[in-house]
Amino acid sequence: MLKLYFILLSFVYVLNINAQTTQNDIFVIGNNIGLQKMNFDEVKSVFRGEEAMWGNNEGVTVVLPSSKSEFSVLVAKKFFDLSPMGMKRYWLGLVFQGRANPPRFLETNEEIISYVKKNSGSIGILYCTKDNIPKSLIIELNY
């Protein structure tokens, strides 16, 4: 019985260490969007193409993970309640109807950060640790 207890305790300890070392979160980043904080509904509205201009009269450019990205399933589910292909079809419909400019679909966090950093009015989603993101780009997300 004591042996089983130590095996279970060791297992929980290993799981806890792995959870701490691989702790990733969703971050929203933006460049010259006139906001430092957004609530989840606002962010969802922007990523769903429901906003064309920021309050500072800068045009909105949405940057999303491509279907090749390892975190596209998470983003598609959380913000669209769809699959990655469903998210792409959703956007193609908006663009085809003339209701929105097409988003940028990029494969890696590094590509998303680089694009947002270089393009005023852009907003993107990342799934990573906070250490990897320039502080000037982080938009505080309130749920």
N, CA, C and O atoms as a GROMACS GRO file, in nm:
protein
  572
    1MET      N    1   0.083  -0.119   0.000
    1MET     CA    2   0.000   0.000   0.000
    1MET      C    3   0.087   0.126   0.000
    1MET      O    4   0.060   0.221  -0.073
    2LEU      N    5   0.191   0.124   0.082
    2LEU     CA    6   0.282   0.239   0.089
    2LEU      C    7   0.352   0.260  -0.044
    2LEU      O    8   0.374   0.374  -0.086
    3LYS      N    9   0.388   0.150  -0.110
    3LYS     CA   10   0.454   0.158  -0.241
    3LYS      C   11   0.361   0.225  -0.343
    3LYS      O   12   0.406   0.310  -0.419
    4LEU      N   13   0.234   0.189  -0.345
    4LEU     CA   14   0.137   0.249  -0.435
    4LEU      C   15   0.122   0.399  -0.408
    4LEU      O   16   0.112   0.478  -0.501
    5TYR      N   17   0.121   0.436  -0.282
    5TYR     CA   18   0.113   0.577  -0.244
    5TYR      C   19   0.229   0.656  -0.302
    5TYR      O   20   0.209   0.764  -0.357
    6PHE      N   21   0.352   0.604  -0.291
    6PHE     CA   22   0.469   0.674  -0.343
    6PHE      C   23   0.468   0.680  -0.496
    6PHE      O   24   0.513   0.779  -0.554
    7ILE      N   25   0.418   0.577  -0.558
    7ILE     CA   26   0.408   0.579  -0.705
    7ILE      C   27   0.310   0.687  -0.748
    7ILE      O   28   0.339   0.764  -0.839
    8LEU      N   29   0.194   0.694  -0.683
    8LEU     CA   30   0.096   0.798  -0.715
    8LEU      C   31   0.149   0.938  -0.686
    8LEU      O   32   0.128   1.030  -0.764
    9LEU      N   33   0.217   0.953  -0.574
    9LEU     CA   34   0.274   1.082  -0.538
    9LEU      C   35   0.378   1.125  -0.641
    9LEU      O   36   0.382   1.242  -0.678
   10SER      N   37   0.461   1.034  -0.685
   10SER     CA   38   0.563   1.063  -0.787
   10SER      C   39   0.497   1.104  -0.918
   10SER      O   40   0.541   1.197  -0.984
   11PHE      N   41   0.390   1.033  -0.955
   11PHE     CA   42   0.318   1.063  -1.078
   11PHE      C   43   0.259   1.205  -1.074
   11PHE      O   44   0.272   1.279  -1.171
   12VAL      N   45   0.196   1.241  -0.964
   12VAL     CA   46   0.138   1.376  -0.948
   12VAL      C   47   0.248   1.481  -0.954
   12VAL      O   48   0.229   1.586  -1.015
   13TYR      N   49   0.361   1.456  -0.893
   13TYR     CA   50   0.474   1.549  -0.894
   13TYR      C   51   0.524   1.572  -1.037
   13TYR      O   52   0.548   1.687  -1.076
   14VAL      N   53   0.540   1.466  -1.114
   14VAL     CA   54   0.586   1.478  -1.253
   14VAL      C   55   0.485   1.555  -1.335
   14VAL      O   56   0.523   1.642  -1.413
   15LEU      N   57   0.357   1.527  -1.319
   15LEU     CA   58   0.254   1.600  -1.392
   15LEU      C   59   0.257   1.749  -1.357
   15LEU      O   60   0.243   1.833  -1.446
   16ASN      N   61   0.276   1.781  -1.231
   16ASN     CA   62   0.280   1.919  -1.188
   16ASN      C   63   0.400   1.992  -1.249
   16ASN      O   64   0.386   2.106  -1.294
   17ILE      N   65   0.516   1.929  -1.251
   17ILE     CA   66   0.634   1.991  -1.312
   17ILE      C   67   0.611   2.014  -1.461
   17ILE      O   68   0.642   2.122  -1.511
   18ASN      N   69   0.557   1.915  -1.532
   18ASN     CA   70   0.531   1.931  -1.674
   18ASN      C   71   0.430   2.041  -1.701
   18ASN      O   72   0.445   2.116  -1.797
   19ALA      N   73   0.328   2.053  -1.619
   19ALA     CA   74   0.228   2.158  -1.637
   19ALA      C   75   0.291   2.296  -1.619
   19ALA      O   76   0.255   2.389  -1.690
   20GLN      N   77   0.383   2.309  -1.527
   20GLN     CA   78   0.446   2.438  -1.502
   20GLN      C   79   0.543   2.476  -1.613
   20GLN      O   80   0.550   2.593  -1.650
   21THR      N   81   0.618   2.380  -1.666
   21THR     CA   82   0.719   2.411  -1.766
   21THR      C   83   0.660   2.430  -1.905
   21THR      O   84   0.726   2.490  -1.990
   22THR      N   85   0.540   2.383  -1.930
   22THR     CA   86   0.480   2.398  -2.061
   22THR      C   87   0.355   2.487  -2.055
   22THR      O   88   0.267   2.475  -2.140
   23GLN      N   89   0.347   2.573  -1.958
   23GLN     CA   90   0.229   2.657  -1.938
   23GLN      C   91   0.220   2.764  -2.047
   23GLN      O   92   0.296   2.861  -2.044
   24ASN      N   93   0.130   2.746  -2.141
   24ASN     CA   94   0.106   2.844  -2.246
   24ASN      C   95  -0.031   2.904  -2.225
   24ASN      O   96  -0.121   2.842  -2.169
   25ASP      N   97  -0.046   3.025  -2.270
   25ASP     CA   98  -0.173   3.095  -2.261
   25ASP      C   99  -0.200   3.166  -2.393
   25ASP      O  100  -0.110   3.185  -2.475
   26ILE      N  101  -0.325   3.204  -2.411
   26ILE     CA  102  -0.361   3.286  -2.527
   26ILE      C  103  -0.332   3.431  -2.495
   26ILE      O  104  -0.370   3.482  -2.390
   27PHE      N  105  -0.263   3.496  -2.587
   27PHE     CA  106  -0.234   3.638  -2.574
   27PHE      C  107  -0.283   3.710  -2.698
   27PHE      O  108  -0.275   3.656  -2.809
   28VAL      N  109  -0.332   3.830  -2.679
   28VAL     CA  110  -0.372   3.916  -2.789
   28VAL      C  111  -0.266   4.025  -2.799
   28VAL      O  112  -0.229   4.086  -2.699
   29ILE      N  113  -0.219   4.048  -2.922
   29ILE     CA  114  -0.121   4.154  -2.943
   29ILE      C  115  -0.174   4.251  -3.046
   29ILE      O  116  -0.251   4.213  -3.135
   30GLY      N  117  -0.134   4.376  -3.035
   30GLY     CA  118  -0.180   4.476  -3.130
   30GLY      C  119  -0.077   4.586  -3.148
   30GLY      O  120   0.007   4.610  -3.062
   31ASN      N  121  -0.086   4.652  -3.262
   31ASN     CA  122   0.005   4.762  -3.296
   31ASN      C  123  -0.078   4.883  -3.337
   31ASN      O  124  -0.147   4.881  -3.439
   32ASN      N  125  -0.070   4.988  -3.257
   32ASN     CA  126  -0.139   5.114  -3.286
   32ASN      C  127  -0.289   5.094  -3.306
   32ASN      O  128  -0.347   5.139  -3.405
   33ILE      N  129  -0.351   5.027  -3.209
   33ILE     CA  130  -0.496   5.006  -3.217
   33ILE      C  131  -0.571   5.098  -3.122
   33ILE      O  132  -0.694   5.097  -3.119
   34GLY      N  133  -0.497   5.176  -3.044
   34GLY     CA  134  -0.560   5.272  -2.954
   34GLY      C  135  -0.613   5.211  -2.825
   34GLY      O  136  -0.685   5.277  -2.751
   35LEU      N  137  -0.578   5.085  -2.797
   35LEU     CA  138  -0.626   5.017  -2.676
   35LEU      C  139  -0.512   4.940  -2.611
   35LEU      O  140  -0.426   4.884  -2.679
   36GLN      N  141  -0.513   4.938  -2.478
   36GLN     CA  142  -0.418   4.856  -2.404
   36GLN      C  143  -0.489   4.738  -2.335
   36GLN      O  144  -0.425   4.641  -2.295
   37LYS      N  145  -0.622   4.749  -2.322
   37LYS     CA  146  -0.703   4.646  -2.259
   37LYS      C  147  -0.828   4.624  -2.343
   37LYS      O  148  -0.883   4.717  -2.401
   38MET      N  149  -0.872   4.499  -2.347
   38MET     CA  150  -0.997   4.466  -2.415
   38MET      C  151  -1.063   4.353  -2.338
   38MET      O  152  -0.995   4.270  -2.277
   39ASN      N  153  -1.196   4.350  -2.341
   39ASN     CA  154  -1.262   4.234  -2.281
   39ASN      C  155  -1.280   4.127  -2.388
   39ASN      O  156  -1.265   4.154  -2.508
   40PHE      N  157  -1.310   4.007  -2.345
   40PHE     CA  158  -1.316   3.894  -2.438
   40PHE      C  159  -1.418   3.917  -2.550
   40PHE      O  160  -1.390   3.884  -2.665
   41ASP      N  161  -1.533   3.973  -2.519
   41ASP     CA  162  -1.636   3.995  -2.621
   41ASP      C  163  -1.588   4.094  -2.728
   41ASP      O  164  -1.618   4.077  -2.846
   42GLU      N  165  -1.514   4.198  -2.686
   42GLU     CA  166  -1.459   4.293  -2.782
   42GLU      C  167  -1.359   4.225  -2.875
   42GLU      O  168  -1.362   4.244  -2.996
   43VAL      N  169  -1.271   4.146  -2.815
   43VAL     CA  170  -1.170   4.075  -2.894
   43VAL      C  171  -1.237   3.978  -2.991
   43VAL      O  172  -1.199   3.970  -3.108
   44LYS      N  173  -1.335   3.905  -2.943
   44LYS     CA  174  -1.406   3.810  -3.027
   44LYS      C  175  -1.472   3.882  -3.145
   44LYS      O  176  -1.469   3.833  -3.258
   45SER      N  177  -1.532   3.997  -3.120
   45SER     CA  178  -1.596   4.075  -3.224
   45SER      C  179  -1.495   4.118  -3.331
   45SER      O  180  -1.524   4.111  -3.451
   46VAL      N  181  -1.378   4.162  -3.288
   46VAL     CA  182  -1.274   4.204  -3.383
   46VAL      C  183  -1.228   4.085  -3.467
   46VAL      O  184  -1.219   4.095  -3.589
   47PHE      N  185  -1.199   3.973  -3.401
   47PHE     CA  186  -1.149   3.856  -3.474
   47PHE      C  187  -1.255   3.791  -3.562
   47PHE      O  188  -1.222   3.712  -3.650
   48ARG      N  189  -1.379   3.823  -3.540
   48ARG     CA  190  -1.487   3.772  -3.625
   48ARG      C  191  -1.520   3.869  -3.738
   48ARG      O  192  -1.616   3.848  -3.812
   49GLY      N  193  -1.441   3.976  -3.752
   49GLY     CA  194  -1.459   4.069  -3.863
   49GLY      C  195  -1.571   4.167  -3.847
   49GLY      O  196  -1.618   4.225  -3.946
   50GLU      N  197  -1.616   4.188  -3.725
   50GLU     CA  198  -1.730   4.278  -3.701
   50GLU      C  199  -1.688   4.423  -3.681
   50GLU      O  200  -1.772   4.511  -3.667
   51GLU      N  201  -1.557   4.448  -3.681
   51GLU     CA  202  -1.504   4.585  -3.665
   51GLU      C  203  -1.412   4.615  -3.782
   51GLU      O  204  -1.325   4.534  -3.815
   52ALA      N  205  -1.428   4.730  -3.846
   52ALA     CA  206  -1.343   4.767  -3.959
   52ALA      C  207  -1.240   4.873  -3.922
   52ALA      O  208  -1.133   4.882  -3.983
   53MET      N  209  -1.273   4.954  -3.820
   53MET     CA  210  -1.184   5.064  -3.781
   53MET      C  211  -1.167   5.064  -3.629
   53MET      O  212  -1.259   5.031  -3.554
   54TRP      N  213  -1.047   5.103  -3.586
   54TRP     CA  214  -1.022   5.124  -3.444
   54TRP      C  215  -1.070   5.263  -3.407
   54TRP      O  216  -1.096   5.345  -3.495
   55GLY      N  217  -1.082   5.291  -3.280
   55GLY     CA  218  -1.125   5.422  -3.232
   55GLY      C  219  -1.032   5.536  -3.274
   55GLY      O  220  -1.073   5.652  -3.276
   56ASN      N  221  -0.908   5.503  -3.307
   56ASN     CA  222  -0.811   5.604  -3.351
   56ASN      C  223  -0.810   5.619  -3.504
   56ASN      O  224  -0.716   5.676  -3.559
   57ASN      N  225  -0.913   5.569  -3.571
   57ASN     CA  226  -0.930   5.575  -3.718
   57ASN      C  227  -0.828   5.494  -3.796
   57ASN      O  228  -0.808   5.518  -3.915
   58GLU      N  229  -0.765   5.400  -3.731
   58GLU     CA  230  -0.673   5.308  -3.798
   58GLU      C  231  -0.754   5.187  -3.843
   58GLU      O  232  -0.836   5.135  -3.768
   59GLY      N  233  -0.731   5.141  -3.966
   59GLY     CA  234  -0.803   5.023  -4.016
   59GLY      C  235  -0.760   4.896  -3.942
   59GLY      O  236  -0.644   4.880  -3.906
   60VAL      N  237  -0.855   4.807  -3.920
   60VAL     CA  238  -0.829   4.681  -3.849
   60VAL      C  239  -0.771   4.578  -3.948
   60VAL      O  240  -0.827   4.556  -4.055
   61THR      N  241  -0.660   4.517  -3.910
   61THR     CA  242  -0.604   4.403  -3.982
   61THR      C  243  -0.596   4.287  -3.885
   61THR      O  244  -0.522   4.293  -3.786
   62VAL      N  245  -0.671   4.183  -3.912
   62VAL     CA  246  -0.676   4.066  -3.825
   62VAL      C  247  -0.569   3.966  -3.869
   62VAL      O  248  -0.551   3.939  -3.988
   63VAL      N  249  -0.496   3.912  -3.770
   63VAL     CA  250  -0.393   3.811  -3.795
   63VAL      C  251  -0.429   3.687  -3.714
   63VAL      O  252  -0.437   3.690  -3.592
   64LEU      N  253  -0.451   3.577  -3.786
   64LEU     CA  254  -0.494   3.452  -3.724
   64LEU      C  255  -0.395   3.340  -3.756
   64LEU      O  256  -0.322   3.348  -3.855
   65PRO      N  257  -0.393   3.235  -3.673
   65PRO     CA  258  -0.307   3.121  -3.705
   65PRO      C  259  -0.364   3.044  -3.825
   65PRO      O  260  -0.485   3.022  -3.835
   66SER      N  261  -0.275   3.003  -3.915
   66SER     CA  262  -0.318   2.923  -4.030
   66SER      C  263  -0.357   2.783  -3.983
   66SER      O  264  -0.327   2.744  -3.870
   67SER      N  265  -0.422   2.709  -4.069
   67SER     CA  266  -0.462   2.573  -4.033
   67SER      C  267  -0.340   2.482  -4.012
   67SER      O  268  -0.354   2.375  -3.953
   68LYS      N  269  -0.223   2.522  -4.059
   68LYS     CA  270  -0.099   2.448  -4.036
   68LYS      C  271  -0.041   2.475  -3.897
   68LYS      O  272   0.045   2.400  -3.851
   69SER      N  273  -0.088   2.578  -3.832
   69SER     CA  274  -0.038   2.615  -3.700
   69SER      C  275  -0.083   2.516  -3.596
   69SER      O  276  -0.194   2.463  -3.602
   70GLU      N  277   0.004   2.490  -3.500
   70GLU     CA  278  -0.029   2.392  -3.395
   70GLU      C  279  -0.139   2.440  -3.302
   70GLU      O  280  -0.199   2.357  -3.232
   71PHE      N  281  -0.169   2.570  -3.297
   71PHE     CA  282  -0.272   2.618  -3.206
   71PHE      C  283  -0.396   2.670  -3.277
   71PHE      O  284  -0.480   2.736  -3.215
   72SER      N  285  -0.409   2.642  -3.407
   72SER     CA  286  -0.526   2.690  -3.482
   72SER      C  287  -0.656   2.627  -3.432
   72SER      O  288  -0.761   2.693  -3.434
   73VAL      N  289  -0.651   2.502  -3.389
   73VAL     CA  290  -0.772   2.436  -3.339
   73VAL      C  291  -0.823   2.508  -3.215
   73VAL      O  292  -0.943   2.532  -3.201
   74LEU      N  293  -0.733   2.544  -3.125
   74LEU     CA  294  -0.769   2.614  -3.001
   74LEU      C  295  -0.832   2.750  -3.032
   74LEU      O  296  -0.936   2.784  -2.976
   75VAL      N  297  -0.771   2.827  -3.120
   75VAL     CA  298  -0.822   2.960  -3.155
   75VAL      C  299  -0.956   2.950  -3.227
   75VAL      O  300  -1.049   3.024  -3.196
   76ALA      N  301  -0.965   2.859  -3.323
   76ALA     CA  302  -1.090   2.843  -3.399
   76ALA      C  303  -1.206   2.806  -3.306
   76ALA      O  304  -1.317   2.857  -3.322
   77LYS      N  305  -1.180   2.720  -3.211
   77LYS     CA  306  -1.285   2.678  -3.118
   77LYS      C  307  -1.322   2.791  -3.022
   77LYS      O  308  -1.440   2.818  -3.000
   78LYS      N  309  -1.220   2.858  -2.965
   78LYS     CA  310  -1.245   2.960  -2.862
   78LYS      C  311  -1.312   3.085  -2.918
   78LYS      O  312  -1.400   3.142  -2.853
   79PHE      N  313  -1.273   3.129  -3.038
   79PHE     CA  314  -1.324   3.255  -3.092
   79PHE      C  315  -1.435   3.239  -3.196
   79PHE      O  316  -1.511   3.332  -3.220
   80PHE      N  317  -1.445   3.121  -3.258
   80PHE     CA  318  -1.542   3.101  -3.364
   80PHE      C  319  -1.636   2.983  -3.339
   80PHE      O  320  -1.739   2.971  -3.407
   81ASP      N  321  -1.604   2.897  -3.244
   81ASP     CA  322  -1.674   2.773  -3.219
   81ASP      C  323  -1.681   2.689  -3.348
   81ASP      O  324  -1.784   2.629  -3.381
   82LEU      N  325  -1.567   2.688  -3.419
   82LEU     CA  326  -1.554   2.616  -3.545
   82LEU      C  327  -1.422   2.542  -3.549
   82LEU      O  328  -1.339   2.556  -3.459
   83SER      N  329  -1.402   2.463  -3.653
   83SER     CA  330  -1.272   2.402  -3.681
   83SER      C  331  -1.184   2.506  -3.751
   83SER      O  332  -1.235   2.610  -3.794
   84PRO      N  333  -1.054   2.481  -3.765
   84PRO     CA  334  -0.970   2.576  -3.841
   84PRO      C  335  -1.019   2.598  -3.984
   84PRO      O  336  -1.017   2.711  -4.033
   85MET      N  337  -1.064   2.491  -4.051
   85MET     CA  338  -1.117   2.510  -4.187
   85MET      C  339  -1.249   2.587  -4.184
   85MET      O  340  -1.276   2.667  -4.273
   86GLY      N  341  -1.330   2.564  -4.082
   86GLY     CA  342  -1.453   2.640  -4.066
   86GLY      C  343  -1.425   2.787  -4.044
   86GLY      O  344  -1.496   2.873  -4.097
   87MET      N  345  -1.320   2.817  -3.966
   87MET     CA  346  -1.279   2.956  -3.942
   87MET      C  347  -1.238   3.022  -4.074
   87MET      O  348  -1.273   3.137  -4.101
   88LYS      N  349  -1.163   2.949  -4.154
   88LYS     CA  350  -1.118   3.002  -4.283
   88LYS      C  351  -1.237   3.026  -4.376
   88LYS      O  352  -1.245   3.128  -4.444
   89ARG      N  353  -1.331   2.928  -4.379
   89ARG     CA  354  -1.451   2.945  -4.462
   89ARG      C  355  -1.536   3.062  -4.414
   89ARG      O  356  -1.593   3.136  -4.495
   90TYR      N  357  -1.546   3.080  -4.283
   90TYR     CA  358  -1.618   3.193  -4.226
   90TYR      C  359  -1.562   3.324  -4.283
   90TYR      O  360  -1.637   3.411  -4.329
   91TRP      N  361  -1.429   3.336  -4.278
   91TRP     CA  362  -1.365   3.458  -4.328
   91TRP      C  363  -1.378   3.473  -4.479
   91TRP      O  364  -1.399   3.584  -4.528
   92LEU      N  365  -1.368   3.364  -4.551
   92LEU     CA  366  -1.386   3.373  -4.697
   92LEU      C  367  -1.526   3.424  -4.730
   92LEU      O  368  -1.542   3.501  -4.825
   93GLY      N  369  -1.625   3.383  -4.654
   93GLY     CA  370  -1.761   3.432  -4.674
   93GLY      C  371  -1.771   3.582  -4.651
   93GLY      O  372  -1.834   3.653  -4.729
   94LEU      N  373  -1.709   3.630  -4.543
   94LEU     CA  374  -1.711   3.775  -4.515
   94LEU      C  375  -1.645   3.854  -4.627
   94LEU      O  376  -1.697   3.956  -4.672
   95VAL      N  377  -1.530   3.806  -4.671
   95VAL     CA  378  -1.456   3.876  -4.776
   95VAL      C  379  -1.534   3.873  -4.907
   95VAL      O  380  -1.544   3.976  -4.975
   96PHE      N  381  -1.589   3.758  -4.943
   96PHE     CA  382  -1.667   3.744  -5.066
   96PHE      C  383  -1.788   3.836  -5.066
   96PHE      O  384  -1.824   3.891  -5.170
   97GLN      N  385  -1.850   3.855  -4.950
   97GLN     CA  386  -1.966   3.944  -4.938
   97GLN      C  387  -1.926   4.091  -4.932
   97GLN      O  388  -2.013   4.179  -4.934
   98GLY      N  389  -1.796   4.119  -4.926
   98GLY     CA  390  -1.748   4.257  -4.919
   98GLY      C  391  -1.764   4.319  -4.781
   98GLY      O  392  -1.761   4.441  -4.768
   99ARG      N  393  -1.783   4.237  -4.680
   99ARG     CA  394  -1.807   4.289  -4.544
   99ARG      C  395  -1.679   4.308  -4.464
   99ARG      O  396  -1.683   4.370  -4.358
  100ALA      N  397  -1.565   4.256  -4.513
  100ALA     CA  398  -1.441   4.268  -4.438
  100ALA      C  399  -1.322   4.246  -4.531
  100ALA      O  400  -1.333   4.180  -4.634
  101ASN      N  401  -1.209   4.302  -4.492
  101ASN     CA  402  -1.084   4.273  -4.560
  101ASN      C  403  -1.033   4.139  -4.511
  101ASN      O  404  -1.057   4.102  -4.396
  102PRO      N  405  -0.964   4.064  -4.596
  102PRO     CA  406  -0.918   3.932  -4.553
  102PRO      C  407  -0.815   3.941  -4.441
  102PRO      O  408  -0.732   4.032  -4.439
  103PRO      N  409  -0.821   3.848  -4.349
  103PRO     CA  410  -0.719   3.843  -4.244
  103PRO      C  411  -0.590   3.783  -4.300
  103PRO      O  412  -0.589   3.727  -4.409
  104ARG      N  413  -0.485   3.796  -4.224
  104ARG     CA  414  -0.360   3.727  -4.254
  104ARG      C  415  -0.361   3.598  -4.175
  104ARG      O  416  -0.383   3.599  -4.054
  105PHE      N  417  -0.338   3.487  -4.241
  105PHE     CA  418  -0.324   3.358  -4.175
  105PHE      C  419  -0.177   3.322  -4.176
  105PHE      O  420  -0.119   3.298  -4.282
  106LEU      N  421  -0.116   3.318  -4.058
  106LEU     CA  422   0.027   3.290  -4.046
  106LEU      C  423   0.049   3.165  -3.962
  106LEU      O  424  -0.033   3.130  -3.877
  107GLU      N  425   0.161   3.098  -3.987
  107GLU     CA  426   0.182   2.966  -3.929
  107GLU      C  427   0.239   2.965  -3.788
  107GLU      O  428   0.199   2.880  -3.708
  108THR      N  429   0.329   3.056  -3.754
  108THR     CA  430   0.397   3.048  -3.625
  108THR      C  431   0.375   3.174  -3.542
  108THR      O  432   0.337   3.279  -3.594
  109ASN      N  433   0.399   3.162  -3.412
  109ASN     CA  434   0.393   3.278  -3.323
  109ASN      C  435   0.491   3.385  -3.369
  109ASN      O  436   0.459   3.504  -3.366
  110GLU      N  437   0.609   3.344  -3.411
  110GLU     CA  438   0.712   3.439  -3.454
  110GLU      C  439   0.664   3.518  -3.576
  110GLU      O  440   0.688   3.639  -3.584
  111GLU      N  441   0.598   3.450  -3.671
  111GLU     CA  442   0.546   3.520  -3.789
  111GLU      C  443   0.436   3.618  -3.750
  111GLU      O  444   0.430   3.729  -3.803
  112ILE      N  445   0.350   3.578  -3.657
  112ILE     CA  446   0.241   3.666  -3.612
  112ILE      C  447   0.300   3.789  -3.541
  112ILE      O  448   0.259   3.902  -3.569
  113ILE      N  449   0.394   3.767  -3.451
  113ILE     CA  450   0.458   3.880  -3.380
  113ILE      C  451   0.524   3.974  -3.479
  113ILE      O  452   0.506   4.095  -3.470
  114SER      N  453   0.600   3.921  -3.572
  114SER     CA  454   0.671   4.003  -3.671
  114SER      C  455   0.573   4.084  -3.755
  114SER      O  456   0.596   4.203  -3.778
  115TYR      N  457   0.465   4.022  -3.801
  115TYR     CA  458   0.367   4.092  -3.883
  115TYR      C  459   0.301   4.206  -3.804
  115TYR      O  460   0.293   4.318  -3.853
  116VAL      N  461   0.255   4.176  -3.685
  116VAL     CA  462   0.187   4.277  -3.604
  116VAL      C  463   0.282   4.392  -3.572
  116VAL      O  464   0.244   4.509  -3.576
  117LYS      N  465   0.404   4.359  -3.540
  117LYS     CA  466   0.504   4.460  -3.506
  117LYS      C  467   0.526   4.558  -3.622
  117LYS      O  468   0.550   4.676  -3.599
  118LYS      N  469   0.519   4.509  -3.745
  118LYS     CA  470   0.548   4.590  -3.864
  118LYS      C  471   0.425   4.658  -3.923
  118LYS      O  472   0.440   4.746  -4.009
  119ASN      N  473   0.304   4.621  -3.880
  119ASN     CA  474   0.183   4.672  -3.946
  119ASN      C  475   0.089   4.739  -3.847
  119ASN      O  476   0.027   4.675  -3.763
  120SER      N  477   0.080   4.869  -3.861
  120SER     CA  478  -0.007   4.950  -3.776
  120SER      C  479  -0.153   4.908  -3.795
  120SER      O  480  -0.198   4.884  -3.908
  121GLY      N  481  -0.227   4.900  -3.684
  121GLY     CA  482  -0.368   4.863  -3.689
  121GLY      C  483  -0.393   4.714  -3.685
  121GLY      O  484  -0.508   4.670  -3.687
  122SER      N  485  -0.285   4.635  -3.679
  122SER     CA  486  -0.302   4.490  -3.680
  122SER      C  487  -0.320   4.434  -3.539
  122SER      O  488  -0.269   4.490  -3.442
  123ILE      N  489  -0.392   4.323  -3.532
  123ILE     CA  490  -0.418   4.254  -3.405
  123ILE      C  491  -0.407   4.105  -3.432
  123ILE      O  492  -0.459   4.054  -3.531
  124GLY      N  493  -0.339   4.035  -3.341
  124GLY     CA  494  -0.319   3.892  -3.360
  124GLY      C  495  -0.337   3.814  -3.231
  124GLY      O  496  -0.345   3.871  -3.122
  125ILE      N  497  -0.345   3.683  -3.247
  125ILE     CA  498  -0.359   3.592  -3.134
  125ILE      C  499  -0.237   3.502  -3.130
  125ILE      O  500  -0.191   3.453  -3.233
  126LEU      N  501  -0.185   3.482  -3.008
  126LEU     CA  502  -0.072   3.393  -2.988
  126LEU      C  503  -0.107   3.291  -2.880
  126LEU      O  504  -0.190   3.316  -2.793
  127TYR      N  505  -0.044   3.177  -2.889
  127TYR     CA  506  -0.054   3.077  -2.784
  127TYR      C  507   0.089   3.042  -2.747
  127TYR      O  508   0.154   2.962  -2.814
  128CYS      N  509   0.138   3.103  -2.640
  128CYS     CA  510   0.278   3.086  -2.600
  128CYS      C  511   0.296   3.136  -2.458
  128CYS      O  512   0.200   3.164  -2.387
  129THR      N  513   0.420   3.146  -2.417
  129THR     CA  514   0.450   3.205  -2.287
  129THR      C  515   0.467   3.355  -2.306
  129THR      O  516   0.505   3.401  -2.413
  130LYS      N  517   0.439   3.429  -2.203
  130LYS     CA  518   0.445   3.575  -2.210
  130LYS      C  519   0.587   3.625  -2.238
  130LYS      O  520   0.605   3.733  -2.294
  131ASP      N  521   0.687   3.546  -2.199
  131ASP     CA  522   0.827   3.586  -2.218
  131ASP      C  523   0.863   3.605  -2.365
  131ASP      O  524   0.957   3.678  -2.396
  132ASN      N  525   0.791   3.541  -2.454
  132ASN     CA  526   0.823   3.546  -2.596
  132ASN      C  527   0.764   3.667  -2.668
  132ASN      O  528   0.789   3.686  -2.788
  133ILE      N  529   0.687   3.750  -2.599
  133ILE     CA  530   0.613   3.859  -2.664
  133ILE      C  531   0.670   3.994  -2.622
  133ILE      O  532   0.689   4.018  -2.502
  134PRO      N  533   0.697   4.084  -2.718
  134PRO     CA  534   0.737   4.219  -2.680
  134PRO      C  535   0.626   4.285  -2.597
  134PRO      O  536   0.510   4.286  -2.638
  135LYS      N  537   0.662   4.340  -2.484
  135LYS     CA  538   0.564   4.399  -2.391
  135LYS      C  539   0.481   4.510  -2.456
  135LYS      O  540   0.364   4.528  -2.421
  136SER      N  541   0.540   4.583  -2.549
  136SER     CA  542   0.470   4.694  -2.612
  136SER      C  543   0.352   4.648  -2.699
  136SER      O  544   0.265   4.728  -2.732
  137LEU      N  545   0.350   4.520  -2.736
  137LEU     CA  546   0.243   4.469  -2.822
  137LEU      C  547   0.128   4.405  -2.745
  137LEU      O  548   0.019   4.388  -2.800
  138ILE      N  549   0.149   4.369  -2.620
  138ILE     CA  550   0.050   4.292  -2.545
  138ILE      C  551  -0.075   4.377  -2.514
  138ILE      O  552  -0.065   4.489  -2.463
  139ILE      N  553  -0.189   4.321  -2.546
  139ILE     CA  554  -0.318   4.381  -2.513
  139ILE      C  555  -0.372   4.298  -2.396
  139ILE      O  556  -0.387   4.176  -2.409
  140GLU      N  557  -0.399   4.362  -2.284
  140GLU     CA  558  -0.451   4.289  -2.169
  140GLU      C  559  -0.591   4.241  -2.199
  140GLU      O  560  -0.678   4.319  -2.239
  141LEU      N  561  -0.613   4.112  -2.181
  141LEU     CA  562  -0.740   4.049  -2.211
  141LEU      C  563  -0.815   4.021  -2.082
  141LEU      O  564  -0.767   3.946  -1.997
  142ASN      N  565  -0.933   4.080  -2.067
  142ASN     CA  566  -1.019   4.059  -1.950
  142ASN      C  567  -1.134   3.969  -1.991
  142ASN      O  568  -1.203   3.996  -2.089
  143TYR      N  569  -1.155   3.863  -1.914
  143TYR     CA  570  -1.264   3.768  -1.946
  143TYR      C  571  -1.388   3.805  -1.873
  143TYR      O  572  -1.490   3.738  -1.887
   0.00000   0.00000   0.00000
